[in-house]
Amino acid sequence: MSAEQVGIGLRLLGPVRAWQDGTELVLGSTRRTAVLCVLALHAGQRVSRDQLVNAVWGEDPPSSATGNIYTYVSTLRQMLEPARSRWTAGRLFSSGGGMYELRLPPDSVDVLRFESLRETARRQRSAGDADAELATVAAALRLWHGDALAGVPGPYAEGQRLRLTELRLATAERYAELLTGRGRHEEAGQVRRELAEAYPHREELRARLAAAPPGAAPAAGASVVTGGGTRPPGVPLTGGQVRPGGGPAGGPGPRSGAGANPLFGRDVALRRLRRGMADAAAGRGGSIVLEGSAGIGRTALLTVAFGSAPDGCRFGWAVGDEVTRDVPLGALRDCVESALAAGLDDLDGAAGPDGLDRAEADAVARAVTLVRRATADGPLVLVIDDLHWADPTTLRAWATLGEQAAELPLLLVAAVRSGAESVVGRSVAEIVTIGPLDSASAGALVRTVAPQPPEPPDLARILDLAGGHPDYLRRLAVHGVEPFPVAALVATVRAHLAPYPDDLRQVLRAIAFLSAYEVRVPGALPAGCTMAELAAATDHHPDDLDRMVAPVRAAGILASGDRLRLRHRVVARTLHESTPAALRVALCRLYAGRLATVGAAPERVAALLLAGPVPVDDCAGGWLAEHVERVAEASPRIAVAALARAHAQHALDPDRRLTLTAWLARLLLRADHHAAAEAGWVAARTTDPELAGEMRWIAAHSHERRGDVETAAEIAHAALRERRIGPQWIDRLRALLGRIRPSLPGNPTQPHLSRSGLIGDGRPS
């Protein structure tokens, strides 16, 4: 009997559910569900037990993982094939030699159907059949019922969620493009708006969002996406996300649920924006540029500031994006039309894409004249969010209006990312910078959005990692700091860096790697790296790197100062720790080797080896043995961590491992840590009397400092009796026994014993 006849159905594009012959199955624990998801997404392929362990637990599985996998698979087999005997071959499950296979037809797993529909749509696109492609893409989106593999734990599920989310967004964007191509512009705009609301941290979605005029709501009973009675589930709306421009004509107005996105620490900027609006209502205009880094809260601030306009003050809102960037005056037209609630026929044909209809200067002049004429009928407030994405003609017209705003009842407010303030041209705009939140405001934000009030240590870690950045504070508050990093945080960081070219993003990742140990262990090293270290690690010339990082310096992604460091520690950790483990080790090894070659500070090289984490092989062990004293002098903490890792490498050359462990014992003692175990390990293996004596003394002295004088005395007595230690260590052990003798139990004075017998050096009395 085939799987089709059995009638198995698996839904992974949302909360995971399974059916058999129309009856829903109870899947049980989340880890058992994770095993089912791995097998389902490899339907028809053999998956090893080790692969399942790694998929569910990652690189640090519990000792019971293998047994748990056996239990999960047995339970799933019984659930899917309840009539199967233990000794008969399975129709759905097969196993043997530590390998498992789930035999399902592709159409029984929604993820596989989704990918198949995408491939069909790709072929239809190549054939030029837009109508068929539109139907196929819509069918693919209807398979979604929420986040992929929702609630399923493990690194495999996390990676699949990221991959499938990217495919979902690309499919929905293609759906919007196809709607636009069929002339269904309102539906396409609504799709993009819903995408931006569902994924507010994705700057690339904001960049593609066409600014729809306020008040252009769909007819009652119609879908806000398709105009029909249903919404494709692949394009969800999420409550509580504020979309400026979505309110009634005359002003955006926060939607219900705006309180779910609270605003903290922006009182000064908020007062400035509201004062500007009041001044415009009183006939005194002006121009304000709101600048801040991605995710810092520019849009949220504008939404709260302009949630309501004074009586008689008309309000226009638009968003600069890639859709209207090639349309001359596209962003300005949308903004003014939303304020006047009327079309701007006067601008039709003002300047075609190729500049053939009218000269650009004439287009700008007519736009300025039109806005000035509109102010004669009453105060006007125009807001363009993400002005840096607007078309060049809009930018020139905006700059010209800015120079004239003071003499008109006109307030211009532009929001731009840091470093893009120059887009306002020659205007006399006032720059209002939106920076990170102070500690009090950041703490208030975290306590408000966290599912449960965080404990003080957790709150302190969140504040340290986020550095006052509202977007990162929200992600960390909702998802916590462990395990790190969660998919939502990775997606947020990637979205914030998406506007920059790939080679620059690779440089930022190198900076994160060079800073990785200090980010995890603050104070171990100076924060960040030097330009010379970055040049050595990336094999770029310093002058080239200086030019490359200029945009991210201006945007506030890199902190100011002589050293190169990412402004928010969470970005550095995310770039480092979201890199696949094997690649992370390879890059750390590469960067460490390059730094060592150019003679960089040894503690920097050791920190990179630790950040990998790079296994301490004979090559790394030899380098560490040669430089351990310099590393210990510069950063004892790094030296101890590197030596501890070397001690744990059983494959390391025995003599080298012995030498490095001896150094570990010395440094532990120097740092007032217990070193008895490491010292005893070396003493039991070395044939060098001097080293043996030193290690015995370190072990005994470690116990002495902990107050365990009996153990200290036992170690000292044993060493003195063995007579395998150097003379100076005999003297030091005798001195130790002399110090602790009054604290030992029993009678401290025994006159019938000689001094040598009392001390226990093994010599006859």
Secondary structure, 3 states (H helix, E strand, C coil): CCHHHHCEEEECCCECEEEECCEECCCCCHHHHHHHHHHHHCCCCEEEHHHHHHHHHCCCCCCCHHHHHHHHHHHHHHHHCCCCCCCCCCCCEEEECCEEEECCCHHHEHHHHHHHHHHHHHHHHHCCCHHHHHHHHHHHHCCCCCCCCECCCCHHHHHHHHHHHHHHHHHHHHHHHHHHHCCCHHHHHHHHHHHHHHCCCCHHHHHHCCCCCCCCCCCCCCCCCCCCCCCCCCCCCCCCCCCCCCCCCCCCCCCCCHHHCCCCCCHHHHHHHHHHHHHHHCCCCEEEEEEECCCCCHHHHHHHHCCCCCCCCEEEEEECCCCCCCCCCHHHHHHHHHHHCCCCHHHCCCCCCCCCCCCHHHHHHHHHHHHHHHHCCCCEEEEEECHHHCCHHHHHHHHHHHHHHHHCCEEEEEEEECCCHHHHCCCCCEEEECCCCCHHHHHHHHHHHCCCCCCHHHHHHHHHHHCCCHHHHHHHHHHCCCCCCCHHHHHHHHHHHCCCCHHHHHHHHHHHHHHHHHHHCCCCCCCCECHHHHHHHHCCCHHHHHHHHHHHHHCCCECCCCCECECCHHHHHHHHHCCCHHHHHHHHHHHHHHHHHCCCCHHHHHHHHHHCCCCCCHHHHHHHHHHHHHHHHHCHHHHHHHHHHHHCCCCCCHHHHHHHHHHHHHHHHHCCCCCHHHHHHHHCCCCCHHHHHHHHHHHHHHHHHCCCHHHHHHHHHHHHHHCCCCHHHHHHHHHHHHHHHHHCCCCCCCCCCCHHHHHCCCCCC
